[in-house]
């Protein structure tokens, strides 16, 4: 019998155990309400899932990502040279 799947109460892609490590809410897929899931912040964009504006520029992380900007600082998310 395979081991049981880890719990992901809010179904955001982070296990409840990972949520405890990040300090995020196991019952809310977007703890900081910036429109990025806790998983996307922690594992994809490497932003702070507990801070809606990781770089402090007054734009929510989710808005920056949707517009193609880096939510961790100045510049675009992807710059092709």
ABEGO torsion letter per residue (X at the ends): XBBBBBBBAAGAGBBAAAAAAAGBBAABABAAGAGBBAAAAAAAAGBBAABABAAGAGBBAAAAAAAGBBAAEBEBABBBX
